Amino acid sequence: MKFAVLGALTTADDDGVAFVVRGAKPRALLAVLLLEPNRTVPTDTVTAALWGEDPPPTATASLHNHVARLRRDLRDAGGTRLRTMPHGLELRVDADELDRDAFEGRVRRAVAARNREDWETAERAAGAALALWRGTPFADVPAVAGRPVVTFLQEQRLQALECRFEALLRLGRPDGLAADLGLLVEEHPFREALHRQLILVLGRTGRRAEALARFRSLRRNLVEELGVEPGPALQDAHREVLRGATRRHREPPAPADPFTAAASEPPAVPGRTPPRPEQLPAPPDGFVGRAEHIAEIRTALESDRAGTACAVISGMPGVGKTGLALHIADQLRPVFPDGRLYLNLHGATPGIAPLTPADALAALLHGLGVDTRRIPGDEAAGSALLRSALAATRTLLVLDDAASVSQVRPLLPAGAGCAVLLTSRQPLATLGAATHVRLEPLPPQDGALLLERAAGRTWAAADARPVARLADLCGHLPLALRICAARLRSRTALSVEKLVERLARLEDRLDHLELEDLSVRRSLTAAHEALTGSGDPRDRDAATALALVGALDLPEYGAPLMAVATGSSERGAEQALDRLAEVALLQETHWGRYVPHDLVRDFARELADRPDARAGNTDAVERALRWYRQRLARCAAALRPGPGRAPEQSGDAPAFADASAALAWGDTEAANLLFLADTGAHGRLGPGRTLELINSLFPYLHDRGRARDLERLTRHAIALARSGGDAAAEARALGQLASAHYSAGRVRQALLLLDEAVELSGHLCDDAARMRHLGNRAALLRELGRGAEARATLARCLALRPDTLAPGEEATLVGHQGNVAELGDPRSALSFHLRSRDLARQGGSAVLEQVALCNAGRAHLALGEPARALRSFDEALSATASGAGHWNAEREARLGRSQALRALGRPGPAREACEALIREAAARGDSYGRGLAEYELGHLLRELGDEGAALTRWRGALTALDGTDAPMLADLRTRTGATTPYYAQVIPEAGSEGRTC
């Protein structure tokens, strides 16, 4: 595949046959991806290029269509060239496929040859580069017009032209160049290198008068418009023309900088040499860590290049951006012998407005020794003068605390010898920097080390824990760590433990992180005020969202939640959260989910607690909590469909399309839901609504196999129900806790809990609940092999059966009958399970269908029918292939599938299935499921002749299953030679102290 962008965008296949990517949007998509080949282009960048800053609601769906269409045009059916990444799109382009890469390589060779005065090579390389140029890059794709890459390529073309013209002058072949140079100087009236070459060409081809007139015209324009004289190279060319000289060997060497207007020195005050600027503040004492970032930035700034190198350091307030920049700049002193400039742009300084580009240019030019009277007030003229002044130098610019790309861009030099190191709270993504480092808080070890160095104290071994705690309370933020270190240094009587006690109080933590001119609160306030004072409505929305972060005080935030809280659209909420992430007040931990740093969270709480905001925030929080309850109820109804389970339709909480969608929502919001239901929320919902929330969470946690979360929350629910005297909620929670114990293999403990639930339901005269608990109790007794008790319990259960039942409830009862029948009559059990399957399908419950099919497969195995068992297990796994499954049933089906394959004499596939189950169980934290699979894998390995590996697996199974009621424990102890007897866990009797668990 070939891509040509140096002119109109064209494409060709491997045989060189051109083909057309049709449609404006697919062509724009291809162009945007070719701007950054082999790199992930964020989805927002692609969307903005295709639809502008306000894309339509259908943009996401349309983008998928355009991607598919472009893949068809590129013959990329497998998606190996145009790849969908987690946060954007990436186009793979090989080294010889893009004409831009070949062009840039030839330009680099031309520049290198010119610098070593190899004029023949320079002329050939520059000519070869120019032969690839067909016009303005991406000329037929308006969506990328004016992009930095396009500007860079145009500058590269000028560089190649200058190299070629210079080589031809040095080789004594000036004929025919005047016309080309004449057109170029009209297009670039202040590019002194081109004017110099034109004057020399005119002088050497017998057109001295035109050459002298050209110089006088240029000098007048420079003086009148920019306040500067022509540079030394131009003046030398003028003198040559005046002398009528035609000798080449006395010409000044070509400028080393390919992008500068001329190799001119900064205009100096007459009679005085401009000072060598050394403006950097002292780097921070006791600097620690950041080795990887330091190496990355130094490599970018020190490497050979065709233009100015630029590196951006961004991150949240107080994360150490300035400290890192000064530390690196101090190390780079030998690399930039012509000086180092420093300028604080005050992008987020409390009480100080950001510098305008004109003021920043004046400060930089003054630092270079330019007479104040010669510094133009016009931004464009000042920018051109700065580039001229730095063109022939190796100077480092450190631009600290930049407010925006528009503030910075006029301050950038163009010469290959210069470099710029920028810090900003914003990413400055469109600046085109070679390197971009997003700083995060220090790792714990580095945070403790910074405390030690900055405090001037040496920690003893006993101090390790309080020092680590202090670093944690500072959020490992360098600014906060340095403030605490300064307190410890200035107050020798202040111990680390006492400082930890103070910082542990959330209500005044930020008060203790202020000392003299250092303040975390002031730093965060400046960022917040920059948003509130902005004229952009999106910034003000972001400021409102930050206060709501403090009011909601949840683990993480997403656009749907914030839209409900603010009463805005999801698009508006997403923009507000994105903006907070851009200014580093939130971190986007994964797509669409945002988390504040601990100290930002403290600051947001203060914003939320302001008197003028409390009432509005209270309403917003109530809307958000109501949305969570309604949405979770919808989730539970989708996972457990049945009469009376679906809540009333609400505009804030529409029904989920299916169980898969409900589980996906639960996965997204799990952290917040668990927080609200757990003790960490400090009872903000109240006992009744918390019990409601835990009950609605049960189907999600159960189906996802999150037994530990389920156990913790149901214990919390039992405690709440008992303290509030809610016997119905207690019985329900006891049944749910029994389910959690059963999932973990603790069948006896689950049985005791169900006994309590049955008794409570009887006292409440709740026959429906008692029937459910008795059915589950019969299934547990069957697991323990207690057939007589299981049949008696099932009879009690069926005696409570009402005249009419929904298909799903009927499927459950029939399934219990099949479970109990398995103990004596597998064939009868199979008929029950198949009937349960049909009822589940009738009721539209994929979960119950999966359970019934799994049970049917188990019955087939008991009957010695492994082929039929395998089909049942495969059906069970495909019943919920969309991901909306019941983990217990899936676990049993996958284990049964491996057993069926082994019985069919297919140990290889059986082993693969078993190992996959082990990996999945380990990922879910299901040690019981892992133990069952390890036991089966041991049998497979033994049949394959690997007794040693089998023994290792059985030992692992014993470790995982010990303490459970797994039926194979005795066999495992025999096989592994374990001598320690197995003791069942002691379960407190109902009514004893253990009942409060």
WODA-V851194 format. One record per residue. N is the residue number from 1. SS is DSSP state (~ for helix, > for strand, _ for the rest). OMEGA is omega in whole degrees, -180 to 180 (NA if undefined). NEAR is the number of other C-alpha atoms within 12 Angstrom. Layout:
n = {N:N}
ss = {SS:SS}
omega = {OMEGA:OMEGA}
near = {NEAR:NEAR}
//
This chain:
n = {1:2:3:4:5:6:7:8:9:10:11:12:13:14:15:16:17:18:19:20:21:22:23:24:25:26:27:28:29:30:31:32:33:34:35:36:37:38:39:40:41:42:43:44:45:46:47:48:49:50:51:52:53:54:55:56:57:58:59:60:61:62:63:64:65:66:67:68:69:70:71:72:73:74:75:76:77:78:79:80:81:82:83:84:85:86:87:88:89:90:91:92:93:94:95:96:97:98:99:100:101:102:103:104:105:106:107:108:109:110:111:112:113:114:115:116:117:118:119:120:121:122:123:124:125:126:127:128:129:130:131:132:133:134:135:136:137:138:139:140:141:142:143:144:145:146:147:148:149:150:151:152:153:154:155:156:157:158:159:160:161:162:163:164:165:166:167:168:169:170:171:172:173:174:175:176:177:178:179:180:181:182:183:184:185:186:187:188:189:190:191:192:193:194:195:196:197:198:199:200:201:202:203:204:205:206:207:208:209:210:211:212:213:214:215:216:217:218:219:220:221:222:223:224:225:226:227:228:229:230:231:232:233:234:235:236:237:238:239:240:241:242:243:244:245:246:247:248:249:250:251:252:253:254:255:256:257:258:259:260:261:262:263:264:265:266:267:268:269:270:271:272:273:274:275:276:277:278:279:280:281:282:283:284:285:286:287:288:289:290:291:292:293:294:295:296:297:298:299:300:301:302:303:304:305:306:307:308:309:310:311:312:313:314:315:316:317:318:319:320:321:322:323:324:325:326:327:328:329:330:331:332:333:334:335:336:337:338:339:340:341:342:343:344:345:346:347:348:349:350:351:352:353:354:355:356:357:358:359:360:361:362:363:364:365:366:367:368:369:370:371:372:373:374:375:376:377:378:379:380:381:382:383:384:385:386:387:388:389:390:391:392:393:394:395:396:397:398:399:400:401:402:403:404:405:406:407:408:409:410:411:412:413:414:415:416:417:418:419:420:421:422:423:424:425:426:427:428:429:430:431:432:433:434:435:436:437:438:439:440:441:442:443:444:445:446:447:448:449:450:451:452:453:454:455:456:457:458:459:460:461:462:463:464:465:466:467:468:469:470:471:472:473:474:475:476:477:478:479:480:481:482:483:484:485:486:487:488:489:490:491:492:493:494:495:496:497:498:499:500:501:502:503:504:505:506:507:508:509:510:511:512:513:514:515:516:517:518:519:520:521:522:523:524:525:526:527:528:529:530:531:532:533:534:535:536:537:538:539:540:541:542:543:544:545:546:547:548:549:550:551:552:553:554:555:556:557:558:559:560:561:562:563:564:565:566:567:568:569:570:571:572:573:574:575:576:577:578:579:580:581:582:583:584:585:586:587:588:589:590:591:592:593:594:595:596:597:598:599:600:601:602:603:604:605:606:607:608:609:610:611:612:613:614:615:616:617:618:619:620:621:622:623:624:625:626:627:628:629:630:631:632:633:634:635:636:637:638:639:640:641:642:643:644:645:646:647:648:649:650:651:652:653:654:655:656:657:658:659:660:661:662:663:664:665:666:667:668:669:670:671:672:673:674:675:676:677:678:679:680:681:682:683:684:685:686:687:688:689:690:691:692:693:694:695:696:697:698:699:700:701:702:703:704:705:706:707:708:709:710:711:712:713:714:715:716:717:718:719:720:721:722:723:724:725:726:727:728:729:730:731:732:733:734:735:736:737:738:739:740:741:742:743:744:745:746:747:748:749:750:751:752:753:754:755:756:757:758:759:760:761:762:763:764:765:766:767:768:769:770:771:772:773:774:775:776:777:778:779:780:781:782:783:784:785:786:787:788:789:790:791:792:793:794:795:796:797:798:799:800:801:802:803:804:805:806:807:808:809:810:811:812:813:814:815:816:817:818:819:820:821:822:823:824:825:826:827:828:829:830:831:832:833:834:835:836:837:838:839:840:841:842:843:844:845:846:847:848:849:850:851:852:853:854:855:856:857:858:859:860:861:862:863:864:865:866:867:868:869:870:871:872:873:874:875:876:877:878:879:880:881:882:883:884:885:886:887:888:889:890:891:892:893:894:895:896:897:898:899:900:901:902:903:904:905:906:907:908:909:910:911:912:913:914:915:916:917:918:919:920:921:922:923:924:925:926:927:928:929:930:931:932:933:934:935:936:937:938:939:940:941:942:943:944:945:946:947:948:949:950:951:952:953:954:955:956:957:958:959:960:961:962:963:964:965:966:967:968:969:970:971:972:973:974:975:976:977:978:979:980:981:982:983:984:985:986:987:988:989:990:991:992:993:994:995:996:997}
ss = {_:>:>:>:_:_:_:_:_:>:>:>:_:_:_:_:_:>:>:_:_:_:_:~:~:~:~:~:~:~:~:~:~:~:~:_:_:_:_:_:>:>:~:~:~:~:~:~:~:~:~:_:_:_:_:_:_:_:~:~:~:~:~:~:~:~:~:~:~:~:~:~:~:_:_:_:_:_:_:_:_:>:>:>:>:_:_:>:>:>:>:_:_:_:_:_:_:>:~:~:~:~:~:~:~:~:~:~:~:~:~:~:~:~:~:_:_:_:~:~:~:~:~:~:~:~:~:~:~:~:~:_:_:_:_:_:_:_:_:_:_:~:~:~:_:_:_:~:~:~:~:~:~:~:~:~:~:~:~:~:~:~:~:~:~:~:~:~:~:~:_:_:_:_:_:_:~:~:~:~:~:~:~:~:~:~:~:_:_:_:_:~:~:~:~:~:~:~:~:~:~:~:~:~:_:_:_:~:~:~:~:~:~:~:~:~:~:~:~:~:~:~:~:~:~:~:_:_:_:_:_:~:~:~:~:~:~:~:~:~:~:~:~:_:_:_:_:_:_:_:_:_:_:_:_:_:_:_:_:_:_:_:_:_:_:_:_:_:_:_:_:_:_:_:_:_:>:>:_:_:_:_:_:_:_:_:_:_:_:_:~:~:~:~:~:~:~:~:~:~:~:~:_:_:_:_:_:_:>:>:>:>:>:>:_:_:_:_:_:_:~:~:~:~:~:~:~:~:~:~:~:_:~:~:~:_:_:_:>:>:>:>:>:>:_:_:_:_:_:_:_:_:_:_:_:_:~:~:~:~:~:~:~:~:~:~:~:_:_:_:_:~:~:~:_:_:_:_:~:~:~:~:~:~:~:~:~:~:~:~:_:_:_:_:_:>:>:>:>:>:>:>:_:_:~:~:~:~:~:_:_:_:_:_:_:_:_:_:>:>:>:>:>:>:_:_:_:_:~:~:~:_:_:_:>:>:>:>:_:_:_:_:_:~:~:~:~:~:~:~:~:~:~:~:~:_:_:_:_:_:~:~:~:~:~:~:~:~:~:~:~:~:~:_:_:_:_:~:~:~:~:~:~:~:~:~:~:~:~:~:_:_:_:_:_:~:~:~:~:~:~:~:~:_:_:~:~:~:_:~:~:~:~:>:>:_:_:>:>:~:~:~:~:~:~:~:~:~:~:~:~:~:_:_:_:_:~:~:~:~:~:~:~:~:~:~:~:~:~:~:~:~:_:_:_:_:>:_:~:~:~:~:~:~:~:~:_:_:_:~:~:~:~:~:~:~:~:~:~:~:~:~:_:_:_:_:>:>:>:>:_:_:>:>:>:_:_:~:~:~:~:~:~:~:~:~:~:~:_:_:_:_:_:~:~:~:~:~:~:~:~:~:~:~:~:~:~:~:~:~:~:~:~:~:~:~:~:~:~:_:_:_:_:_:_:_:_:_:_:>:_:_:>:_:_:_:_:_:~:~:~:~:~:~:~:~:~:~:~:~:~:~:~:~:~:~:~:_:~:~:~:_:_:_:_:~:~:~:~:~:~:~:~:~:~:~:~:~:~:~:~:~:~:_:_:_:~:~:~:~:~:~:~:~:~:~:~:~:~:~:~:~:~:~:_:_:~:~:~:~:~:~:~:~:~:~:~:~:~:~:~:~:~:_:_:_:~:~:~:~:~:~:~:~:~:~:~:~:~:~:~:~:~:_:_:_:~:~:~:~:~:~:~:~:~:~:~:~:~:~:~:~:~:_:_:_:~:~:~:~:~:~:~:~:~:~:~:~:~:_:_:_:_:_:_:_:~:~:~:~:~:~:~:~:~:~:~:~:~:~:~:_:_:_:_:~:~:~:~:~:~:~:~:~:~:~:~:~:~:~:~:~:~:_:_:~:~:~:~:~:~:~:~:~:~:~:~:~:~:~:~:~:_:_:_:~:~:~:~:~:~:~:~:~:~:~:~:~:~:_:_:_:_:_:_:_:~:~:~:~:~:~:~:~:~:~:~:~:~:~:~:~:~:_:_:_:~:~:~:~:~:~:~:~:~:~:~:~:~:~:~:~:~:~:_:_:~:~:~:~:~:~:~:~:~:~:~:~:~:~:~:~:~:_:_:_:~:~:~:~:~:~:~:~:~:~:~:~:~:~:~:_:_:_:_:_:_:_:~:~:~:~:~:~:~:~:_:_:_:_:_:_:_:_:_:_:_:_:_:_:_:_:~:~:~:~:_}
omega = {178:177:179:-177:-178:-172:174:-179:179:-180:178:179:-175:179:179:180:-177:172:-172:168:-171:178:-177:-177:176:178:178:177:179:-179:-180:-180:178:173:-180:-178:178:176:180:176:-176:-180:180:179:179:-178:180:-180:-176:-174:-178:-175:-179:-176:178:179:-178:-173:-177:179:179:180:177:180:-179:177:180:-180:179:177:178:180:-179:-177:-174:-175:-178:180:180:179:177:-171:174:-178:-178:-175:-179:-177:179:178:179:179:-180:-170:-174:-174:-173:-177:178:180:178:180:-178:178:179:177:178:178:179:180:180:179:178:-179:177:176:172:-166:178:180:180:-179:-179:-178:179:178:179:177:-177:179:179:-173:179:-179:-180:180:-179:-171:-176:179:-178:-175:-178:179:178:177:-180:-180:179:178:180:-180:177:176:177:178:177:178:180:178:179:178:-177:-180:-180:180:-180:175:-179:-180:177:-179:-176:-175:177:-178:-172:-177:180:-180:179:178:-177:-178:174:179:-176:-170:-178:179:-169:-179:179:177:179:-179:179:180:179:179:180:-180:-176:177:174:-179:-174:-177:178:180:-179:178:178:180:-178:180:180:-178:-180:180:-180:-178:-175:-174:-177:-179:-179:174:174:-178:-177:-179:178:-180:176:178:178:179:178:-180:179:180:-176:-175:175:-178:-179:-169:180:178:176:179:180:179:179:-175:-177:-173:-175:177:173:180:-176:176:179:177:-176:173:-177:176:-179:178:179:-179:173:-172:173:-169:-174:169:179:177:-177:176:174:-179:-180:170:178:-175:-178:179:179:-179:-179:-178:179:178:-179:-175:-177:-173:174:-175:-180:-179:-179:175:-179:177:-179:173:-180:180:-175:177:175:-176:175:-178:-179:180:179:-180:-179:178:180:-179:178:178:-174:-178:-178:-176:-177:-174:-178:172:-180:180:177:178:173:-177:175:177:-179:178:-179:175:-179:179:177:177:171:178:-179:179:179:178:179:180:180:180:177:177:178:177:179:178:-178:-178:-178:-180:-178:176:-179:-176:-178:180:178:179:178:179:178:179:178:-177:-177:-168:-174:-175:169:-174:176:175:172:-179:-170:172:179:-179:-175:177:-178:177:-171:-168:179:-176:-173:173:-180:-174:-179:-178:-175:177:-179:176:-174:169:-179:172:180:-175:-178:-170:-177:-178:-179:-180:179:-177:178:-179:176:-176:172:175:-176:170:-176:-178:179:178:178:180:177:177:-178:-177:-176:180:-178:179:175:-176:171:-180:-179:-179:-172:-177:178:177:178:178:178:178:177:-179:174:-178:-178:179:-175:180:180:179:-179:177:179:179:178:176:-180:180:-174:-178:-175:180:-179:-180:177:-178:-179:178:177:179:-179:-178:-179:178:-173:-173:180:-179:-178:177:-179:177:173:178:180:-176:179:-179:175:-178:-180:179:179:178:179:179:180:-180:176:177:-177:-179:-178:174:-179:-180:-180:177:179:175:179:178:176:180:-180:177:178:173:178:-179:180:175:179:180:-178:-172:176:-176:-180:179:-177:177:178:-177:-177:-176:-178:176:177:178:179:178:179:178:179:179:177:-179:177:176:-180:-180:170:173:171:175:177:-174:169:-167:175:-179:-172:-178:176:169:-176:-178:173:177:177:-180:179:176:178:178:-178:-175:177:-175:-177:-177:-170:-175:180:180:178:178:-179:179:180:177:-178:-180:178:178:179:-179:-180:-179:179:176:176:179:180:-180:179:-179:179:-177:179:-179:177:-177:-179:178:178:-178:180:178:179:-174:178:-179:176:-178:-180:-179:180:178:179:178:179:176:178:178:-179:-172:-173:-177:-179:-180:179:179:-178:-178:-173:-179:-178:180:177:173:-176:179:-173:-175:-175:-178:176:177:178:-178:180:179:179:178:-172:-178:180:-178:-179:-176:178:178:-179:-172:-178:177:-179:-180:-178:-176:-180:173:177:180:179:180:179:-178:-179:-180:180:179:-179:-175:-179:178:178:-180:180:-179:177:178:179:177:176:178:178:179:179:179:-180:177:-180:-171:-178:179:177:-179:179:178:178:176:177:-179:178:-179:180:180:177:177:-178:-176:179:-175:-179:179:-179:178:180:-178:180:177:178:179:178:179:180:178:175:179:-179:179:-178:-169:-177:179:180:-180:179:179:179:178:176:180:-177:178:-180:-176:178:-178:-180:178:173:-178:-179:178:177:179:-180:-180:180:177:176:178:178:179:-179:-179:-179:-176:-177:-173:-178:-179:177:179:-179:-180:176:-177:178:175:177:177:-179:179:179:178:178:180:178:-179:179:-179:180:176:179:179:-178:179:177:178:178:178:178:178:177:178:-180:180:-179:-179:-174:-179:177:177:-179:178:179:-180:178:176:180:-178:180:-179:180:-177:-180:180:-180:-174:179:-171:179:-180:178:179:-179:-180:-180:176:179:178:178:179:179:179:178:180:179:179:180:-174:-179:177:179:180:179:-180:-178:180:177:178:179:180:-179:179:179:180:-180:-176:-178:-178:179:178:178:180:178:-179:177:179:179:-179:176:178:179:-178:178:179:178:175:-178:-177:-179:179:179:-180:178:180:180:176:176:178:-180:178:-177:-173:-180:-177:177:178:-179:-175:-176:-176:-179:179:180:-179:178:-176:-177:-180:180:-177:-178:-179:179:177:176:179:178:-179:179:178:177:180:178:-177:-178:-177:-178:-178:NA}
near = {26:29:41:37:39:39:27:25:38:32:32:23:20:16:10:14:13:18:21:23:29:21:19:22:32:33:37:36:45:47:43:41:40:42:44:29:27:23:22:25:33:22:29:28:28:39:34:24:34:34:26:18:16:16:23:16:15:14:25:21:14:21:32:24:18:28:39:25:26:33:27:21:27:33:21:20:16:13:22:18:29:35:28:25:19:14:20:26:33:31:34:30:28:19:16:17:26:31:36:40:28:29:34:33:27:34:43:31:32:41:44:30:27:35:24:18:25:24:31:26:28:37:34:27:33:40:29:27:35:35:23:29:32:24:20:29:39:38:26:22:33:25:30:36:23:20:26:22:31:31:22:28:38:34:29:39:39:34:48:43:38:45:48:44:43:46:36:33:38:31:21:23:23:29:22:18:30:31:18:24:34:24:15:27:29:18:14:23:28:37:39:46:46:46:44:50:49:44:45:51:41:37:36:34:25:20:21:27:20:24:33:31:21:34:39:21:22:35:27:19:21:27:22:16:25:30:26:35:32:38:38:28:33:40:30:26:41:38:25:30:34:23:16:22:23:26:19:24:14:15:27:28:30:44:40:39:42:47:45:44:43:44:39:36:33:39:34:27:18:11:7:11:16:22:22:24:29:26:29:31:21:20:21:25:22:25:32:31:27:31:17:16:27:34:21:23:35:34:22:29:41:34:22:20:30:34:39:39:37:43:43:47:45:41:38:43:45:45:40:41:45:40:35:43:43:35:32:41:41:30:23:33:26:16:25:29:19:30:32:38:43:37:39:35:34:31:38:35:28:22:16:16:21:28:29:28:34:30:29:36:43:33:31:43:42:33:32:39:31:35:25:22:17:28:37:30:25:22:26:23:30:35:36:41:50:49:43:44:45:50:38:38:37:36:44:49:50:46:45:42:44:41:37:35:30:21:31:43:32:29:48:46:42:43:38:39:38:47:47:48:52:54:48:46:46:38:34:34:29:22:31:27:32:30:31:31:35:34:36:31:34:32:24:28:22:27:40:40:31:41:45:33:25:30:29:22:25:21:21:12:10:12:20:22:19:25:39:30:28:40:40:31:36:45:37:37:39:49:42:45:50:44:35:50:41:33:29:31:22:18:17:16:12:20:24:36:23:22:31:28:20:24:32:27:16:24:18:19:32:37:26:34:41:27:23:16:15:27:31:39:35:28:35:42:32:33:45:37:29:32:32:22:21:18:12:16:17:25:30:27:34:41:40:37:50:51:44:47:45:37:37:39:37:36:28:37:43:38:33:33:44:44:31:34:37:37:28:21:20:23:30:32:35:32:33:41:45:37:35:43:39:31:40:39:45:43:33:26:18:16:24:31:29:38:32:35:38:35:44:42:35:37:39:40:32:31:31:30:24:19:12:13:23:21:16:23:33:25:20:31:32:24:28:37:36:26:29:40:34:30:39:46:40:39:44:39:35:38:44:39:33:24:16:13:20:25:24:16:16:17:11:26:28:24:27:28:17:28:35:29:26:38:38:25:34:36:25:26:33:31:26:33:43:37:30:38:42:34:25:20:22:15:20:23:27:21:29:26:26:38:39:34:41:46:42:40:50:46:37:44:43:41:42:40:38:34:36:26:33:38:34:27:39:45:37:35:46:39:29:33:30:26:17:18:17:23:29:35:37:41:41:40:47:46:44:42:43:40:41:40:38:39:42:41:37:34:36:34:38:38:41:34:44:42:33:37:41:40:29:30:30:23:16:20:17:22:25:27:33:35:35:36:45:43:44:41:46:42:42:39:36:32:29:29:24:23:24:18:22:33:30:22:34:36:22:23:31:28:19:25:25:16:10:12:20:25:28:33:32:34:37:43:42:39:43:43:42:41:45:41:35:36:30:23:20:27:26:25:33:39:27:32:41:36:31:39:41:28:32:34:26:21:25:27:37:41:46:47:41:46:47:48:50:46:50:47:46:43:40:35:35:27:23:19:24:28:26:28:36:36:27:37:41:30:29:40:36:24:33:32:18:18:24:40:40:39:38:38:38:42:43:38:43:46:45:43:47:46:42:40:33:33:28:21:18:22:28:21:22:33:34:25:32:40:31:24:37:34:21:24:34:22:16:25:22:33:36:42:42:39:42:45:45:41:44:43:43:38:34:36:28:23:22:20:14:16:19:18:22:27:29:23:33:39:29:29:37:40:26:32:34:32:27:34:34:35:25:27:34:24:20:36:25:18:25:26:16:19:11:14:15:23:13:18:16:13:21:17:17:22:15:11:10:16:22:24:28}
//
